[in-house]
């Protein structure tokens, strides 16, 4: 499967959770917790962020947790010297979800347009 197909598949897999993601992101932003909400999307059980959706192999292969740039920097997932660069490329959370995906593609950041 090509990268574009995998991206489209991920988008389709997460579509049922878009309202949960919208609400979680807006709450984080409205309460001033962080300007950088990041959704951890994983096919593994991971202890990072706040769990929103648990993986269920029969109908949902992804776990979804909400984290922040600050948490990822504190836990050294994003190196401190890269934080300013990350902020400069971070897309507006009113229009995009920032996903940190852990899958067969490896670990990567993806910006998914909010619908």
ZICOR-V619334 format. One line per field, one symbol per residue. ss: DSSP state (H for helix, E for strand, L for the rest). A space follows every 10 residues. Layout:
# ZICOR-V619334
ss = ???
This chain:
# ZICOR-V619334
ss = LLHHHHHHHH HHHHHHHHHH HHHHHHHHHH LLLLLLEEEE EELLLLLLLE EEELLELLLE LLEEEEEEHH HHHHLLLLLH HHHHHHHHHL LLLLLEEEEE EEELLEEEEE EEELL
